[in-house]
């Protein structure tokens, strides 16, 4: 069964020869393989992070691990923008006009994300002691290879329950 509509065939609309079509398909496949390769590298690093000592003592991501993942993500974004958004075919000044503002914005977002990701580590005294205790027990269990819930994880926390939430944390 053939599908018929009022539009001409893609081949007639594209206005290119078979050789040009092969070049375009080759470019798409190259980008696909590059993106797949970067994604596989990200997965391998993610699965081996603890083994390669890319985690902090409390099993959170180290600055090195965060930098690796941010760099690989930016590399994938570069290939997407250059290939699929056709920025690679533009003149140099146009590339800079598009990429510089976004690069500055992305670096600012990374700065905010890294700052926020370390906030709880720097301000543990403001966190609920029960949450800190459970997190420490989970980290110890993960280091020793046990994945059971820590003792008291399912107990209810009643200390300070009669106080308002703001007073209970101070």
C-alpha positions in Angstrom: 0.0 0.0 0.0 1.4 3.4 -1.0 0.9 6.6 0.9 -0.2 9.5 -1.4 -0.4 13.1 -0.4 -0.2 16.5 -2.2 3.5 17.0 -1.4 6.3 16.1 -3.8 8.7 13.4 -2.9 11.6 14.3 -0.5 14.2 13.5 -3.2 12.7 16.1 -5.5 12.4 18.7 -2.8 16.0 18.3 -1.6 17.5 19.4 -4.9 20.6 17.4 -4.4 22.3 14.5 -6.2 22.9 11.1 -4.8 26.5 11.9 -4.1 25.5 14.9 -2.0 22.9 12.7 -0.2 25.6 10.2 0.6 27.8 12.9 2.1 25.0 14.2 4.3 24.1 10.7 5.5 27.8 10.0 6.2 28.0 13.2 8.2 25.0 12.2 10.2 26.4 8.8 10.9 29.7 10.2 12.0 28.0 12.5 14.5 25.9 9.5 15.7 29.0 7.4 16.3 30.8 10.3 18.0 27.8 10.9 20.3 27.5 7.2 21.0 31.2 7.0 21.9 31.0 9.9 24.3 27.9 8.5 25.9 29.6 5.1 26.4 32.6 6.8 27.9 30.2 8.6 30.3 28.5 5.4 31.3 31.9 3.6 31.9 33.1 6.5 34.0 29.8 6.5 36.0 30.0 2.8 36.7 33.7 2.8 37.6 33.8 6.1 39.5 34.1 4.4 42.9 36.7 1.9 41.6 38.8 4.7 40.0 38.6 6.8 43.3 36.6 9.6 41.6 34.2 9.8 44.6 34.8 11.8 47.8 35.0 10.0 51.2 31.3 10.4 51.7 30.6 8.8 48.3 29.6 12.1 46.6 31.0 13.2 43.2 34.5 14.8 43.4 35.3 18.0 41.6 37.3 15.9 39.0 34.2 13.7 38.3 31.9 16.7 38.0 34.4 18.4 35.6 34.7 15.2 33.5 30.9 14.9 33.1 30.4 18.6 32.4 33.2 18.6 29.8 31.8 15.5 28.1 28.3 17.0 28.1 29.6 20.3 26.6 31.4 18.2 23.9 28.1 16.5 23.0 26.4 19.9 23.0 29.1 21.2 20.7 28.5 18.4 18.2 24.8 18.9 18.3 25.0 22.6 17.6 27.7 22.3 14.9 26.0 19.5 13.1 22.3 19.4 13.6 21.8 23.2 14.0 24.2 23.8 11.1 26.3 26.3 13.0 29.4 24.5 11.6 28.5 25.9 8.2 28.4 29.5 9.3 31.1 32.1 9.1 33.4 32.5 12.1 31.9 35.8 13.4 28.4 34.2 13.4 29.6 31.2 15.4 31.1 33.5 18.0 27.9 35.7 18.1 25.9 32.5 18.9 28.4 30.5 21.0 30.0 33.2 23.3 26.8 34.3 25.1 25.6 30.7 25.6 29.1 29.7 26.8 29.1 32.5 29.4 25.6 31.5 30.5 26.5 27.8 30.7 29.6 28.6 32.8 27.5 30.7 35.1 25.0 27.9 35.5 27.8 25.4 36.3 29.2 27.9 38.9 25.7 28.0 40.5 25.3 24.2 40.4 28.7 23.5 41.9 28.0 26.1 44.6 24.6 24.6 45.5 25.9 21.0 45.4 28.4 21.8 48.2 26.0 23.8 50.3 24.8 21.0 52.6 28.4 19.8 53.1 29.3 23.3 54.4 26.2 23.8 56.4 25.6 20.5 58.1 24.9 22.2 61.5 21.6 23.4 60.1 20.5 20.0 58.8 18.3 17.7 60.9 20.7 15.5 62.9 18.6 12.4 62.1 19.1 13.0 58.4 22.9 13.5 58.9 23.1 10.3 61.0 21.2 8.3 58.4 23.3 9.6 55.6 26.5 8.7 57.4 25.2 5.2 58.2 24.2 4.7 54.5 27.7 5.8 53.4 29.4 3.5 55.9 27.2 0.6 54.7 28.0 1.4 51.1 31.7 1.4 51.8 31.5 -2.0 53.5 29.4 -3.4 50.7 26.1 -3.8 52.6 23.0 -2.2 51.2 20.7 -2.7 54.1 18.8 0.3 55.6 20.6 1.8 58.6 19.4 1.1 62.1 16.6 3.4 63.0 15.9 4.5 59.4 12.3 3.5 59.8 11.8 4.9 63.2 9.8 8.1 63.7 11.5 11.2 64.9 9.6 12.8 67.8 12.3 14.9 69.4 11.3 18.5 68.9 8.0 17.6 67.4 6.1 20.0 69.7 8.4 22.9 68.7 7.8 24.8 65.4 10.0 23.6 62.6 12.2 26.7 62.6 13.0 26.2 66.3 13.7 22.5 66.0 16.6 23.1 63.5 18.4 25.7 65.6 
